[in-house]
């Protein structure tokens, strides 16, 4: 199939390498012209995914219109906060493309103003002329690019009843010996899980940075999963989705991986919160958990959802609460049953 990926960060590049390895026609379109020229000349994404050679068959696109001319599958791999701007840029060309069959979000996060999930943002921007799906789950870009085994969830509405042949075909096209996809109709649950896990991975990093031990980190992640389910169901997801790859699976990978920017943020905050948080906006790579904590806190409070871990993390990241004081506050809450 002809695949176009907008966004040449680590994840977008890794997906391009994977699809090219499967034999698809792949065009990777970076956000910046100078980045596209660098990728074309060096055949390596030195900024975001160093050490992985880009095959000569992997095309680097400069503009949306020619890249979309024969595209069948379009992947959007930008940070969630940049999705609206990307759609404004490519939307006219995308809507006019006669060959596009599906638009797949690789984003994890909510719109900071509207609280919309990525597939909702995409649908509102381009209309209903395409199938809109999400691909989510534990997906360390370095491992995907290296061809290490990975399993993800490919979610779209009415996946078994509406245009099932197209969706099953695309599921098969994305899958291969090193990446397996499972389908789901719970788009909301899959996307919310992919957003929430980044938040609680920051908390896992705090546990590491404060050297609280294995007992504390295990307890934190267990209670975080319970909170994920409570928040996720209230926001429209199904409880069982959060026990799958896009929920607990993604949480475990992001909370334990040394590569995780979200876990790393928490670990650094435990050692020097003021310095770490002042550097967040200056990073080249977006830390989704930081922005998601603020957005989800406002959303949870507006819906009166009980989310003590989320609220505590918000206090640490945005209100100057000392991380150890936050741990004490959580440990001394009123005692209750586990359910």
C-alpha positions in Angstrom: 0.0 0.0 0.0 1.0 3.6 -0.4 1.6 5.1 3.0 2.3 8.7 4.0 3.4 9.7 7.5 3.2 13.3 8.6 5.6 14.0 11.4 9.2 12.8 11.5 9.8 12.5 15.2 11.0 9.2 16.7 7.6 7.5 16.5 6.7 8.7 13.0 10.2 7.7 11.7 10.0 4.3 13.4 6.6 3.6 11.8 8.0 4.6 8.4 11.0 2.2 8.8 8.6 -0.6 9.8 6.2 0.0 6.9 9.1 0.2 4.4 10.5 -3.0 5.8 7.1 -4.7 5.0 7.4 -3.6 1.4 5.0 -0.7 1.3 5.6 2.5 -0.6 6.3 5.0 2.2 6.7 8.7 2.3 7.8 10.5 5.5 7.0 14.2 5.6 8.8 16.2 8.3 7.3 19.4 9.7 10.3 21.5 8.8 11.9 21.9 5.3 15.4 21.8 6.7 14.7 18.6 8.5 13.4 17.0 5.3 16.6 18.0 3.5 18.7 16.6 6.3 16.9 13.3 6.2 17.2 13.1 2.4 21.0 13.7 2.5 22.0 11.7 5.5 19.4 8.9 5.3 19.2 9.0 9.1 17.0 10.9 11.6 19.9 12.1 13.8 17.7 14.5 15.7 15.0 12.0 16.9 16.0 8.4 16.0 19.7 8.2 15.6 21.4 4.9 14.7 18.7 3.7 12.3 19.5 3.9 8.6 16.6 5.0 6.4 16.3 2.8 3.3 16.8 4.4 -0.1 13.2 3.2 -0.9 11.8 5.3 1.9 10.8 8.6 0.3 11.1 12.0 2.1 8.4 14.4 1.3 8.6 18.2 1.3 5.0 19.2 0.8 1.6 17.7 1.5 0.0 17.8 -2.0 2.5 15.7 -3.9 2.9 13.3 -1.0 -0.8 12.7 -0.9 -1.3 12.3 -4.6 -1.4 8.5 -4.5 -1.6 7.9 -0.7 -4.0 5.2 0.6 -3.1 5.3 4.3 -2.2 8.6 6.0 -0.6 8.5 9.5 -0.4 11.6 11.7 2.5 11.3 14.0 2.9 14.8 15.6 2.6 15.7 19.3 -1.0 16.1 20.3 -0.6 19.9 20.9 0.5 20.3 17.2 -2.3 18.2 15.7 -4.7 21.1 15.0 -2.0 23.1 13.2 -0.9 20.1 11.2 -4.5 19.5 10.0 -4.9 23.2 9.0 -1.7 22.8 6.9 -2.5 19.5 5.2 -6.3 19.5 5.4 -7.1 21.0 1.9 -4.7 18.6 0.2 -6.0 15.7 2.2 -9.7 16.4 1.4 -8.9 16.6 -2.3 -6.9 13.4 -2.4 -8.8 10.8 -4.5 -6.9 7.8 -3.2 -6.9 8.1 0.6 -8.8 5.4 2.4 -8.1 6.0 6.0 -6.4 8.5 8.3 -4.6 6.9 11.3 -3.7 8.9 14.4 -0.4 8.0 16.1 -0.9 10.9 18.6 -1.4 10.5 22.4 -3.1 13.3 24.2 -6.1 15.6 24.4 -6.7 19.0 22.8 -5.8 21.4 25.6 -8.7 23.7 24.8 -11.5 21.5 23.7 -10.5 18.2 25.5 -11.1 16.4 22.2 -9.3 13.2 21.5 -7.1 13.0 18.4 -9.6 11.2 16.2 -12.3 13.7 17.2 -9.9 16.6 16.3 -9.2 14.9 12.9 -12.8 14.2 12.1 -13.9 17.8 12.9 -11.1 19.1 10.7 -11.5 17.0 7.6 -15.1 15.7 7.9 -16.4 12.2 7.5 -15.1 11.3 4.0 -12.4 9.1 5.4 -12.3 6.3 8.0 -10.5 7.8 11.1 -8.6 5.3 13.3 -6.0 5.3 16.1 -3.0 3.0 16.6 -1.9 2.8 20.2 -0.1 0.7 22.7 3.4 0.1 24.1 5.6 1.3 21.3 9.2 2.3 22.1 10.3 3.8 18.8 13.8 2.5 19.0 12.5 -1.1 19.4 10.0 -0.8 16.6 12.7 0.6 14.3 15.0 -2.3 15.3 12.4 -4.9 14.5 11.8 -6.1 18.1 8.4 -7.7 18.7 5.7 -5.2 19.4 1.9 -5.5 19.8 -0.5 -2.5 19.3 -4.3 -1.8 19.1 -5.8 -0.6 15.9 -9.1 1.1 16.9 -11.9 2.4 14.7 -15.6 2.7 15.1 -17.8 -0.1 13.9 -14.7 -2.0 12.8 -16.6 -5.2 12.3 -19.7 -3.8 10.6 -18.8 -0.7 8.7 -16.4 -1.2 5.8 -14.9 -4.2 7.5 -13.1 -5.4 4.4 -11.1 -2.1 4.3 -10.3 -2.1 8.0 -9.2 -5.7 8.1 -7.1 -5.2 5.0 -5.4 -2.2 6.6 -4.9 -4.2 9.9 -3.1 -6.8 7.8 -1.1 -4.2 6.0 0.2 -2.7 9.2 1.0 -6.0 10.8 4.0 -8.2 10.1 6.6 -10.5 11.7 7.7 -7.8 14.2 4.5 -5.8 14.8 1.2 -7.4 15.5 -2.1 -5.4 15.7 -5.3 -6.2 17.4 -8.6 -4.4 16.5 -11.0 -2.6 18.8 -14.1 -0.6 18.4 -13.4 1.3 21.7 -11.7 4.3 20.1 -12.4 6.5 23.2 -10.9 3.9 25.6 -7.8 3.3 23.5 -7.1 7.0 23.1 -7.8 7.9 26.7 -5.6 5.0 27.9 -2.8 6.3 25.6 -3.2 9.8 27.2 -3.5 8.7 30.9 -0.5 6.3 30.9 1.8 9.2 30.1 0.6 11.0 33.2 1.1 8.1 35.6 4.5 7.3 34.0 5.6 10.7 35.3 4.5 9.5 38.8 6.4 6.2 38.3 9.5 8.3 37.5 9.0 10.2 40.8 9.0 6.9 42.6 12.3 6.1 40.9 13.9 9.5 41.6 12.9 9.5 45.2 14.2 5.9 45.6 11.0 4.8 47.2 11.6 1.1 46.4 9.8 -1.6 44.5 6.9 -1.9 47.0 6.0 1.8 46.5 6.3 1.7 42.7 4.2 -1.4 42.5 1.5 0.1 44.8 1.6 3.3 42.8 1.1 1.7 39.4 -1.7 -0.6 40.8 -3.6 2.3 42.2 -2.8 4.4 39.1 -4.4 1.7 37.0 -7.6 1.8 39.1 -7.7 5.6 38.7 -7.1 5.2 34.9 -10.1 2.9 34.7 -12.3 5.2 36.8 -11.4 8.2 34.7 -11.5 6.4 31.4 -14.9 4.9 31.9 -16.4 8.3 32.9 -14.8 9.8 29.8 -16.5 7.2 27.5 -14.1 4.2 27.4 -14.8 0.6 28.3 -13.2 -0.8 31.5 -11.8 -3.9 29.8 -9.9 -1.7 27.3 -7.7 -0.3 30.1 -6.7 -3.9 31.0 -5.3 -4.3 27.5 -2.4 -3.1 25.4 -3.4 0.6 25.2 -4.0 0.7 29.0 -2.0 -1.4 31.4 0.4 -2.5 28.6 1.3 1.0 27.6 1.5 2.0 31.3 4.0 -0.7 32.2 6.3 0.0 29.2 6.3 3.8 29.8 6.5 3.6 33.6 9.5 1.2 33.5 11.4 2.0 30.3 14.7 3.9 30.7 13.8 5.5 27.3 10.5 7.0 28.5 10.6 10.8 28.5 7.6 10.8 30.8 9.2 8.6 33.4 12.4 10.5 33.0 10.6 13.8 33.7 9.3 12.4 37.0 12.7 11.1 38.0 14.4 14.4 37.3 11.6 16.3 39.1 12.3 14.2 42.2 15.9 15.5 42.2 15.4 19.1 41.1 11.8 20.0 40.3 12.3 23.7 39.6 15.2 23.3 37.2 13.6 20.3 35.4 10.2 22.0 34.9 11.9 25.2 33.6 13.5 23.2 30.9 10.4 21.4 29.7 9.3 24.0 27.2 12.8 24.2 25.8 13.0 20.5 24.8 13.0 19.5 21.2 10.8 16.5 21.9 7.4 17.0 23.5 6.7 15.4 26.9 3.1 14.4 26.5 2.5 13.5 30.2 3.4 17.1 31.3 0.7 18.7 29.2 -1.8 15.9 29.7 -1.6 16.3 33.5 -2.8 19.9 33.2 -5.5 19.1 30.6 -6.8 16.0 32.4 -6.9 17.8 35.7 -9.2 20.5 34.4 -11.3 17.9 32.7 -11.6 15.7 35.7 -12.4 18.6 38.0 -15.1 19.9 35.6 -16.8 16.4 35.7 -16.2 16.0 39.5 -14.2 12.8 39.0 -12.2 11.6 42.0 -8.6 11.3 40.9 -6.3 11.9 43.8 -3.1 10.7 42.1 -3.7 12.9 39.1 -4.4 15.9 41.3 -1.3 15.3 43.3 0.9 15.1 40.2 -0.7 18.3 39.0 0.2 20.0 42.3 3.8 18.8 41.9 4.2 19.8 38.2 2.2 23.1 38.3 1.9 24.3 41.9 5.3 23.7 43.4 4.3 20.9 45.7 7.4 19.1 47.0 7.4 15.5 45.6 8.0 13.9 49.1 5.1 16.0 50.5 3.0 14.7 47.7 3.8 11.1 48.6 2.9 11.8 52.3 -0.4 13.3 51.2 -1.3 10.2 49.2 -0.2 7.8 52.0 -2.2 9.6 54.7 -5.5 9.9 52.9 -8.6 8.5 54.6 -8.3 4.7 54.7 -10.7 2.7 52.5 -11.3 -0.7 50.9 -9.3 -1.6 47.8 -12.3 -1.8 45.4 
